[in-house]
Amino acid sequence: MKGNVIVGQSGGPTAVINSSLAGVFRTAIDRGANKVYGMRYGIQGLLDEKYVDLSDYIKNELDVEILKRTPSAFLGTCRYKLPAIHEDQDVYERIFEILDKLNIECFIYIGGNDSMDTIKKLSDYAILKGHPQKFVGVPKTIDNDLALTDHTPGFGSACKYIATSIKEVIRDGNGFSYNKQLVTIIEIMGRNAGWLTGAAALAKGEDCEGVDLIYLPEVAFDLEAFTEEVRELLKVKSTVFVAISEGIRLADGTYVSEAGGGSGYVDAFGHKQLTGSANYLASMINNELGCKTRAVEFSSLQRSASHLASRVDINEAFMVGGAAVKAADEGDSGKMVVIDRVSDDPYQSATGVYDVHKIANDEKLVPRNWINEKGTYVTNEFIDYVRPLIQGDYPCVMVNGLPRHLYLR
């Protein structure tokens, strides 16, 4: 590698997104890069020439290890949609002017669907105008909705947090169940894909009954049928626990969160902010059935709980970051690194590289046959798919009783 590398982070953060950043940095240095720059706040920050030399912050192997254990986006993130090439070439000329000034050979972007759209457009423009830079995407999203990859870094750790927290919520609820009925609705992230919510099934085991109902956005939600399911459960047990995706929708396409008021915020990619589904359903059940209800929303905790990160997840996040640099250095562009599952028992994975045009703006949903017929729980196939991804721990570096993180001053 003769030139420099620049890397950015985009979209919602995860507990292991910085492990991918560490993988990019370490591999770029090992392959001879002179400098590894980090975009501050993704492509949006780059347009304002906000970037740092990562060597100023990652000075030794301990810093690399702390970075791997640091949650959220170390460099800062954005939700910025590049215009179509034919709409505004000035934006692209500005970006490539900056890349040329920094002698950038490889541009690495860590993100989800929308970030891969950025890689696609930049690589297309480079080819159109004859620019030499290579553009490669690194998968990242707790939603696990990227096409062609078996799963995405960040997903496994979020599943581990969700299953662990649900066990604790169940313990808490059952502790107050004497002579009273309680229905707890747990809201989990997931706009159109229910991968994360399905992970609630992992809470069930020898020491926990698990949740009673799981509702994913892949199946239309019926308010009356839901009420009857809960009513029937309360005839045989005093506590009922329900896991729902924030993106569950009625048959007409209306988000349940919109029925409850929700938020009017819409991001640059047209995504509505979804919140309030659990509150709405808890209030509805209280009114309809007269029992005590609670709404629990994990919110940003499920994507930032690095203290519960999966070892498999952190290692794979580091692996795909390094693989992206290797692919770009060897001439690939307009590609995204993917994770291929080699075996389940023992679990093994490897990296591959696919055309980003077949990934960007696509969305991988939970297969319908991985959800039971009534749409109220996931199947064993789903559980077998997820369970290997939450295995192993990655102890924090503790200082004064708290985890130590790497951060930009």
Disulfide bonds with the S-S distance in Angstrom:
none
